[in-house]
Amino acid sequence: MGLYGYDWNLNTGALPEQRDFHKTLRLAGNIQTVITWDKDSLNNTFSYTANDGSNHEVWFLDAVSAWDQYLLAKQKKFHGTSLSYDPNEDTSVWKFFHPGSLDSISI
């Protein structure tokens, strides 16, 4: 699971810009947008129009959505999960993702 976000420019179709968790939240706050939770992807998302007029869609993972994805992986009987490390991630994710913490969790 990636503990970061992607900022997609919908006009250019270019590869997305990767954003860390804190930059993603700062952007959402600066543009005063509403962050929504997508039940199909289990991710947070928001849209905005940049100063150049291009339309953007941002998707990102926080601790709650990481937990939801972990539970889905367990339900689907995945043999394991891994997290990408980013020093600017939602640090509350480490309250439940730490060595030895997940082996005893039952759902």
N, CA, C and O atoms as a GROMACS GRO file, in nm:
protein
  428
    1MET      N    1   0.085  -0.117   0.000
    1MET     CA    2   0.000   0.000   0.000
    1MET      C    3   0.089   0.124   0.000
    1MET      O    4   0.188   0.131   0.073
    2GLY      N    5   0.053   0.217  -0.081
    2GLY     CA    6   0.129   0.341  -0.088
    2GLY      C    7   0.074   0.444   0.009
    2GLY      O    8  -0.043   0.480   0.001
    3LEU      N    9   0.156   0.490   0.097
    3LEU     CA   10   0.114   0.589   0.196
    3LEU      C   11   0.140   0.730   0.144
    3LEU      O   12   0.209   0.809   0.208
    4TYR      N   13   0.085   0.759   0.029
    4TYR     CA   14   0.105   0.887  -0.037
    4TYR      C   15  -0.013   0.910  -0.131
    4TYR      O   16  -0.109   0.832  -0.130
    5GLY      N   17  -0.008   1.013  -0.209
    5GLY     CA   18  -0.114   1.044  -0.302
    5GLY      C   19  -0.064   1.067  -0.442
    5GLY      O   20   0.055   1.087  -0.465
    6TYR      N   21  -0.157   1.064  -0.535
    6TYR     CA   22  -0.130   1.097  -0.674
    6TYR      C   23  -0.220   1.210  -0.717
    6TYR      O   24  -0.340   1.210  -0.690
    7ASP      N   25  -0.162   1.308  -0.785
    7ASP     CA   26  -0.234   1.424  -0.839
    7ASP      C   27  -0.236   1.410  -0.991
    7ASP      O   28  -0.134   1.429  -1.058
    8TRP      N   29  -0.352   1.376  -1.045
    8TRP     CA   30  -0.368   1.352  -1.188
    8TRP      C   31  -0.415   1.479  -1.258
    8TRP      O   32  -0.514   1.538  -1.217
    9ASN      N   33  -0.345   1.521  -1.362
    9ASN     CA   34  -0.390   1.631  -1.447
    9ASN      C   35  -0.480   1.569  -1.552
    9ASN      O   36  -0.434   1.496  -1.639
   10LEU      N   37  -0.610   1.598  -1.543
   10LEU     CA   38  -0.707   1.534  -1.631
   10LEU      C   39  -0.705   1.590  -1.772
   10LEU      O   40  -0.759   1.528  -1.864
   11ASN      N   41  -0.645   1.706  -1.790
   11ASN     CA   42  -0.640   1.767  -1.923
   11ASN      C   43  -0.525   1.713  -2.008
   11ASN      O   44  -0.541   1.695  -2.129
   12THR      N   45  -0.411   1.688  -1.947
   12THR     CA   46  -0.294   1.648  -2.024
   12THR      C   47  -0.280   1.497  -2.038
   12THR      O   48  -0.220   1.449  -2.134
   13GLY      N   49  -0.335   1.422  -1.943
   13GLY     CA   50  -0.317   1.278  -1.945
   13GLY      C   51  -0.176   1.235  -1.907
   13GLY      O   52  -0.140   1.119  -1.923
   14ALA      N   53  -0.096   1.329  -1.858
   14ALA     CA   54   0.041   1.299  -1.818
   14ALA      C   55   0.041   1.209  -1.694
   14ALA      O   56  -0.060   1.195  -1.625
   15LEU      N   57   0.156   1.150  -1.668
   15LEU     CA   58   0.169   1.072  -1.546
   15LEU      C   59   0.141   1.162  -1.426
   15LEU      O   60   0.173   1.281  -1.430
   16PRO      N   61   0.082   1.107  -1.321
   16PRO     CA   62   0.047   1.190  -1.206
   16PRO      C   63   0.170   1.234  -1.127
   16PRO      O   64   0.276   1.172  -1.131
   17GLU      N   65   0.150   1.342  -1.054
   17GLU     CA   66   0.252   1.389  -0.960
   17GLU      C   67   0.229   1.317  -0.829
   17GLU      O   68   0.117   1.315  -0.777
   18GLN      N   69   0.335   1.258  -0.774
   18GLN     CA   70   0.322   1.193  -0.644
   18GLN      C   71   0.332   1.300  -0.536
   18GLN      O   72   0.419   1.386  -0.540
   19ARG      N   73   0.241   1.293  -0.439
   19ARG     CA   74   0.238   1.389  -0.330
   19ARG      C   75   0.242   1.314  -0.198
   19ARG      O   76   0.175   1.212  -0.182
   20ASP      N   77   0.320   1.364  -0.105
   20ASP     CA   78   0.317   1.302   0.027
   20ASP      C   79   0.188   1.344   0.098
   20ASP      O   80   0.118   1.436   0.056
   21PHE      N   81   0.160   1.276   0.206
   21PHE     CA   82   0.035   1.296   0.279
   21PHE      C   83   0.016   1.441   0.324
   21PHE      O   84  -0.092   1.498   0.306
   22HIS      N   85   0.120   1.500   0.380
   22HIS     CA   86   0.106   1.636   0.433
   22HIS      C   87   0.089   1.740   0.322
   22HIS      O   88   0.010   1.833   0.337
   23LYS      N   89   0.161   1.724   0.211
   23LYS     CA   90   0.142   1.815   0.097
   23LYS      C   91   0.002   1.801   0.040
   23LYS      O   92  -0.057   1.900  -0.004
   24THR      N   93  -0.050   1.680   0.039
   24THR     CA   94  -0.186   1.656  -0.011
   24THR      C   95  -0.287   1.729   0.076
   24THR      O   96  -0.378   1.795   0.025
   25LEU      N   97  -0.273   1.717   0.208
   25LEU     CA   98  -0.366   1.786   0.297
   25LEU      C   99  -0.352   1.937   0.289
   25LEU      O  100  -0.452   2.009   0.296
   26ARG      N  101  -0.228   1.985   0.275
   26ARG     CA  102  -0.207   2.130   0.259
   26ARG      C  103  -0.275   2.181   0.132
   26ARG      O  104  -0.340   2.286   0.134
   27LEU      N  105  -0.259   2.107   0.023
   27LEU     CA  106  -0.324   2.146  -0.103
   27LEU      C  107  -0.475   2.152  -0.085
   27LEU      O  108  -0.538   2.249  -0.126
   28ALA      N  109  -0.533   2.050  -0.025
   28ALA     CA  110  -0.678   2.048  -0.004
   28ALA      C  111  -0.721   2.167   0.082
   28ALA      O  112  -0.824   2.228   0.054
   29GLY      N  113  -0.644   2.199   0.184
   29GLY     CA  114  -0.676   2.313   0.268
   29GLY      C  115  -0.661   2.445   0.195
   29GLY      O  116  -0.744   2.535   0.210
   30ASN      N  117  -0.555   2.458   0.116
   30ASN     CA  118  -0.533   2.583   0.042
   30ASN      C  119  -0.642   2.612  -0.060
   30ASN      O  120  -0.680   2.727  -0.080
   31ILE      N  121  -0.691   2.508  -0.124
   31ILE     CA  122  -0.795   2.530  -0.226
   31ILE      C  123  -0.935   2.518  -0.167
   31ILE      O  124  -1.035   2.535  -0.237
   32GLN      N  125  -0.941   2.487  -0.037
   32GLN     CA  126  -1.067   2.478   0.037
   32GLN      C  127  -1.166   2.383  -0.031
   32GLN      O  128  -1.281   2.419  -0.057
   33THR      N  129  -1.119   2.264  -0.057
   33THR     CA  130  -1.203   2.162  -0.119
   33THR      C  131  -1.250   2.062  -0.015
   33THR      O  132  -1.200   2.058   0.098
   34VAL      N  133  -1.344   1.982  -0.052
   34VAL     CA  134  -1.397   1.877   0.035
   34VAL      C  135  -1.332   1.745  -0.004
   34VAL      O  136  -1.334   1.707  -0.121
   35ILE      N  137  -1.274   1.678   0.093
   35ILE     CA  138  -1.217   1.545   0.071
   35ILE      C  139  -1.328   1.443   0.091
   35ILE      O  140  -1.398   1.446   0.192
   36THR      N  141  -1.343   1.354  -0.005
   36THR     CA  142  -1.444   1.249   0.006
   36THR      C  143  -1.376   1.113   0.011
   36THR      O  144  -1.260   1.098  -0.029
   37TRP      N  145  -1.448   1.015   0.058
   37TRP     CA  146  -1.398   0.878   0.066
   37TRP      C  147  -1.470   0.797  -0.039
   37TRP      O  148  -1.593   0.794  -0.043
   38ASP      N  149  -1.394   0.730  -0.125
   38ASP     CA  150  -1.452   0.648  -0.231
   38ASP      C  151  -1.465   0.504  -0.181
   38ASP      O  152  -1.365   0.438  -0.153
   39LYS      N  153  -1.589   0.456  -0.170
   39LYS     CA  154  -1.612   0.324  -0.112
   39LYS      C  155  -1.562   0.210  -0.199
   39LYS      O  156  -1.533   0.102  -0.148
   40ASP      N  157  -1.552   0.232  -0.331
   40ASP     CA  158  -1.506   0.125  -0.419
   40ASP      C  159  -1.355   0.105  -0.411
   40ASP      O  160  -1.307  -0.008  -0.411
   41SER      N  161  -1.280   0.214  -0.403
   41SER     CA  162  -1.134   0.203  -0.398
   41SER      C  163  -1.079   0.207  -0.256
   41SER      O  164  -0.962   0.178  -0.234
   42LEU      N  165  -1.163   0.242  -0.160
   42LEU     CA  166  -1.122   0.258  -0.021
   42LEU      C  167  -1.013   0.364  -0.007
   42LEU      O  168  -0.921   0.349   0.074
   43ASN      N  169  -1.023   0.471  -0.085
   43ASN     CA  170  -0.927   0.580  -0.085
   43ASN      C  171  -0.997   0.713  -0.071
   43ASN      O  172  -1.116   0.726  -0.098
   44ASN      N  173  -0.921   0.811  -0.027
   44ASN     CA  174  -0.970   0.949  -0.020
   44ASN      C  175  -0.942   1.018  -0.153
   44ASN      O  176  -0.845   0.984  -0.221
   45THR      N  177  -1.027   1.113  -0.188
   45THR     CA  178  -1.010   1.183  -0.315
   45THR      C  179  -1.067   1.324  -0.308
   45THR      O  180  -1.156   1.352  -0.227
   46PHE      N  181  -1.016   1.410  -0.393
   46PHE     CA  182  -1.074   1.542  -0.415
   46PHE      C  183  -1.032   1.591  -0.552
   46PHE      O  184  -0.936   1.542  -0.610
   47SER      N  185  -1.105   1.688  -0.602
   47SER     CA  186  -1.078   1.748  -0.733
   47SER      C  187  -1.057   1.897  -0.717
   47SER      O  188  -1.106   1.958  -0.622
   48TYR      N  189  -0.984   1.955  -0.812
   48TYR     CA  190  -0.965   2.099  -0.812
   48TYR      C  191  -0.926   2.147  -0.951
   48TYR      O  192  -0.886   2.067  -1.036
   49THR      N  193  -0.939   2.276  -0.972
   49THR     CA  194  -0.893   2.340  -1.094
   49THR      C  195  -0.771   2.423  -1.059
   49THR      O  196  -0.776   2.510  -0.972
   50ALA      N  197  -0.659   2.396  -1.128
   50ALA     CA  198  -0.532   2.465  -1.102
   50ALA      C  199  -0.537   2.607  -1.158
   50ALA      O  200  -0.627   2.642  -1.235
   51ASN      N  201  -0.439   2.687  -1.120
   51ASN     CA  202  -0.431   2.825  -1.168
   51ASN      C  203  -0.424   2.835  -1.320
   51ASN      O  204  -0.469   2.934  -1.378
   52ASP      N  205  -0.368   2.733  -1.385
   52ASP     CA  206  -0.359   2.734  -1.531
   52ASP      C  207  -0.487   2.687  -1.600
   52ASP      O  208  -0.492   2.677  -1.722
   53GLY      N  209  -0.590   2.656  -1.520
   53GLY     CA  210  -0.719   2.614  -1.574
   53GLY      C  211  -0.732   2.464  -1.591
   53GLY      O  212  -0.838   2.416  -1.631
   54SER      N  213  -0.627   2.388  -1.563
   54SER     CA  214  -0.634   2.243  -1.579
   54SER      C  215  -0.710   2.180  -1.462
   54SER      O  216  -0.701   2.225  -1.348
   55ASN      N  217  -0.783   2.075  -1.494
   55ASN     CA  218  -0.860   2.002  -1.394
   55ASN      C  219  -0.776   1.889  -1.337
   55ASN      O  220  -0.710   1.815  -1.411
   56HIS      N  221  -0.780   1.876  -1.206
   56HIS     CA  222  -0.700   1.775  -1.137
   56HIS      C  223  -0.789   1.689  -1.048
   56HIS      O  224  -0.892   1.732  -0.997
   57GLU      N  225  -0.744   1.564  -1.032
   57GLU     CA  226  -0.808   1.471  -0.940
   57GLU      C  227  -0.697   1.412  -0.854
   57GLU      O  228  -0.597   1.362  -0.906
   58VAL      N  229  -0.714   1.417  -0.725
   58VAL     CA  230  -0.613   1.368  -0.630
   58VAL      C  231  -0.672   1.249  -0.555
   58VAL      O  232  -0.785   1.253  -0.507
   59TRP      N  233  -0.592   1.143  -0.545
   59TRP     CA  234  -0.628   1.024  -0.468
   59TRP      C  235  -0.515   0.998  -0.369
   59TRP      O  236  -0.398   1.009  -0.404
   60PHE      N  237  -0.551   0.964  -0.245
   60PHE     CA  238  -0.446   0.940  -0.145
   60PHE      C  239  -0.494   0.846  -0.036
   60PHE      O  240  -0.614   0.828  -0.014
   61LEU      N  241  -0.397   0.789   0.031
   61LEU     CA  242  -0.421   0.695   0.140
   61LEU      C  243  -0.385   0.760   0.272
   61LEU      O  244  -0.279   0.822   0.285
   62ASP      N  245  -0.472   0.746   0.369
   62ASP     CA  246  -0.441   0.787   0.506
   62ASP      C  247  -0.449   0.663   0.593
   62ASP      O  248  -0.469   0.553   0.542
   63ALA      N  249  -0.434   0.679   0.722
   63ALA     CA  250  -0.433   0.563   0.812
   63ALA      C  251  -0.565   0.486   0.807
   63ALA      O  252  -0.563   0.362   0.808
   64VAL      N  253  -0.676   0.554   0.803
   64VAL     CA  254  -0.807   0.487   0.802
   64VAL      C  255  -0.824   0.407   0.673
   64VAL      O  256  -0.868   0.292   0.677
   65SER      N  257  -0.792   0.467   0.558
   65SER     CA  258  -0.807   0.395   0.433
   65SER      C  259  -0.705   0.282   0.422
   65SER      O  260  -0.735   0.178   0.362
   66ALA      N  261  -0.586   0.298   0.479
   66ALA     CA  262  -0.489   0.189   0.481
   66ALA      C  263  -0.543   0.072   0.563
   66ALA      O  264  -0.530  -0.044   0.524
   67TRP      N  265  -0.605   0.103   0.676
   67TRP     CA  266  -0.664  -0.001   0.759
   67TRP      C  267  -0.777  -0.072   0.684
   67TRP      O  268  -0.786  -0.195   0.689
   68ASP      N  269  -0.862   0.003   0.616
   68ASP     CA  270  -0.971  -0.058   0.539
   68ASP      C  271  -0.916  -0.150   0.430
   68ASP      O  272  -0.970  -0.259   0.408
   69GLN      N  273  -0.810  -0.108   0.364
   69GLN     CA  274  -0.750  -0.192   0.260
   69GLN      C  275  -0.685  -0.315   0.321
   69GLN      O  276  -0.688  -0.423   0.262
   70TYR      N  277  -0.626  -0.300   0.436
   70TYR     CA  278  -0.568  -0.416   0.505
   70TYR      C  279  -0.676  -0.518   0.539
   70TYR      O  280  -0.659  -0.638   0.517
   71LEU      N  281  -0.788  -0.471   0.593
   71LEU     CA  282  -0.897  -0.562   0.627
   71LEU      C  283  -0.951  -0.633   0.503
   71LEU      O  284  -0.984  -0.751   0.509
   72LEU      N  285  -0.961  -0.562   0.392
   72LEU     CA  286  -1.006  -0.624   0.267
   72LEU      C  287  -0.906  -0.731   0.222
   72LEU      O  288  -0.947  -0.839   0.179
   73ALA      N  289  -0.777  -0.702   0.232
   73ALA     CA  290  -0.675  -0.801   0.195
   73ALA      C  291  -0.686  -0.926   0.283
   73ALA      O  292  -0.674  -1.038   0.233
   74LYS      N  293  -0.708  -0.907   0.412
   74LYS     CA  294  -0.725  -1.021   0.503
   74LYS      C  295  -0.849  -1.101   0.465
   74LYS      O  296  -0.847  -1.224   0.463
   75GLN      N  297  -0.958  -1.030   0.435
   75GLN     CA  298  -1.083  -1.097   0.398
   75GLN      C  299  -1.066  -1.178   0.269
   75GLN      O  300  -1.123  -1.287   0.256
   76LYS      N  301  -0.987  -1.125   0.176
   76LYS     CA  302  -0.963  -1.195   0.049
   76LYS      C  303  -0.852  -1.299   0.062
   76LYS      O  304  -0.816  -1.365  -0.036
   77LYS      N  305  -0.800  -1.314   0.184
   77LYS     CA  306  -0.697  -1.413   0.217
   77LYS      C  307  -0.566  -1.391   0.139
   77LYS      O  308  -0.503  -1.486   0.094
   78PHE      N  309  -0.528  -1.264   0.125
   78PHE     CA  310  -0.396  -1.234   0.069
   78PHE      C  311  -0.292  -1.293   0.164
   78PHE      O  312  -0.315  -1.302   0.284
   79HIS      N  313  -0.181  -1.332   0.111
   79HIS     CA  314  -0.076  -1.393   0.193
   79HIS      C  315   0.010  -1.291   0.264
   79HIS      O  316   0.093  -1.328   0.348
   80GLY      N  317  -0.008  -1.166   0.234
   80GLY     CA  318   0.070  -1.062   0.300
   80GLY      C  319   0.038  -0.926   0.245
   80GLY      O  320  -0.023  -0.912   0.139
   81THR      N  321   0.081  -0.826   0.317
   81THR     CA  322   0.068  -0.688   0.272
   81THR      C  323   0.199  -0.618   0.300
   81THR      O  324   0.277  -0.660   0.386
   82SER      N  325   0.222  -0.511   0.228
   82SER     CA  326   0.340  -0.431   0.256
   82SER      C  327   0.302  -0.284   0.241
   82SER      O  328   0.208  -0.249   0.170
   83LEU      N  329   0.378  -0.202   0.308
   83LEU     CA  330   0.356  -0.058   0.304
   83LEU      C  331   0.480   0.008   0.245
   83LEU      O  332   0.593  -0.030   0.277
   84SER      N  333   0.457   0.106   0.161
   84SER     CA  334   0.571   0.185   0.115
   84SER      C  335   0.600   0.288   0.224
   84SER      O  336   0.508   0.341   0.287
   85TYR      N  337   0.725   0.314   0.244
   85TYR     CA  338   0.763   0.409   0.348
   85TYR      C  339   0.782   0.547   0.287
   85TYR      O  340   0.850   0.563   0.186
   86ASP      N  341   0.724   0.644   0.350
   86ASP     CA  342   0.743   0.784   0.313
   86ASP      C  343   0.752   0.859   0.445
   86ASP      O  344   0.661   0.848   0.527
   87PRO      N  345   0.858   0.934   0.467
   87PRO     CA  346   0.872   1.002   0.596
   87PRO      C  347   0.764   1.106   0.623
   87PRO      O  348   0.753   1.157   0.735
   88ASN      N  349   0.685   1.138   0.523
   88ASN     CA  350   0.578   1.237   0.540
   88ASN      C  351   0.439   1.175   0.534
   88ASN      O  352   0.342   1.243   0.502
   89GLU      N  353   0.429   1.046   0.564
   89GLU     CA  354   0.299   0.981   0.560
   89GLU      C  355   0.214   1.018   0.680
   89GLU      O  356   0.258   1.089   0.770
   90ASP      N  357   0.092   0.967   0.680
   90ASP     CA  358   0.004   0.981   0.795
   90ASP      C  359   0.062   0.891   0.904
   90ASP      O  360   0.043   0.770   0.900
   91THR      N  361   0.130   0.950   1.000
   91THR     CA  362   0.203   0.872   1.101
   91THR      C  363   0.112   0.789   1.191
   91THR      O  364   0.160   0.697   1.258
   92SER      N  365  -0.016   0.820   1.196
   92SER     CA  366  -0.105   0.739   1.279
   92SER      C  367  -0.119   0.597   1.225
   92SER      O  368  -0.169   0.509   1.296
   93VAL      N  369  -0.077   0.572   1.101
   93VAL     CA  370  -0.082   0.438   1.046
   93VAL      C  371   0.004   0.342   1.128
   93VAL      O  372  -0.025   0.222   1.134
   94TRP      N  373   0.110   0.394   1.190
   94TRP     CA  374   0.200   0.308   1.265
   94TRP      C  375   0.144   0.268   1.401
   94TRP      O  376   0.206   0.190   1.473
   95LYS      N  377   0.027   0.320   1.438
   95LYS     CA  378  -0.038   0.275   1.562
   95LYS      C  379  -0.089   0.132   1.547
   95LYS      O  380  -0.101   0.061   1.647
   96PHE      N  381  -0.120   0.089   1.425
   96PHE     CA  382  -0.165  -0.048   1.407
   96PHE      C  383  -0.079  -0.129   1.311
   96PHE      O  384  -0.086  -0.252   1.313
   97PHE      N  385   0.002  -0.065   1.228
   97PHE     CA  386   0.096  -0.136   1.142
   97PHE      C  387   0.235  -0.128   1.203
   97PHE      O  388   0.310  -0.035   1.174
   98HIS      N  389   0.268  -0.222   1.286
   98HIS     CA  390   0.403  -0.228   1.342
   98HIS      C  391   0.438  -0.374   1.364
   98HIS      O  392   0.347  -0.457   1.374
   99PRO      N  393   0.563  -0.409   1.372
   99PRO     CA  394   0.603  -0.550   1.383
   99PRO      C  395   0.528  -0.624   1.494
   99PRO      O  396   0.525  -0.580   1.609
  100GLY      N  397   0.468  -0.735   1.457
  100GLY     CA  398   0.398  -0.819   1.553
  100GLY      C  399   0.256  -0.777   1.580
  100GLY      O  400   0.183  -0.851   1.648
  101SER      N  401   0.212  -0.663   1.531
  101SER     CA  402   0.078  -0.615   1.565
  101SER      C  403  -0.031  -0.682   1.487
  101SER      O  404  -0.144  -0.691   1.536
  102LEU      N  405  -0.003  -0.729   1.366
  102LEU     CA  406  -0.110  -0.776   1.278
  102LEU      C  407  -0.134  -0.926   1.288
  102LEU      O  408  -0.242  -0.972   1.249
  103ASP      N  409  -0.038  -1.002   1.337
  103ASP     CA  410  -0.057  -1.145   1.345
  103ASP      C  411  -0.172  -1.185   1.436
  103ASP      O  412  -0.235  -1.289   1.416
  104SER      N  413  -0.199  -1.105   1.536
  104SER     CA  414  -0.301  -1.141   1.633
  104SER      C  415  -0.437  -1.078   1.604
  104SER      O  416  -0.533  -1.100   1.677
  105ILE      N  417  -0.445  -0.999   1.497
  105ILE     CA  418  -0.572  -0.933   1.465
  105ILE      C  419  -0.661  -1.031   1.390
  105ILE      O  420  -0.619  -1.090   1.291
  106SER      N  421  -0.783  -1.049   1.438
  106SER     CA  422  -0.876  -1.135   1.366
  106SER      C  423  -0.996  -1.051   1.321
  106SER      O  424  -1.039  -0.960   1.391
  107ILE      N  425  -1.046  -1.084   1.205
  107ILE     CA  426  -1.162  -1.010   1.153
  107ILE      C  427  -1.273  -1.107   1.121
  107ILE      O  428  -1.380  -1.067   1.076
   0.00000   0.00000   0.00000
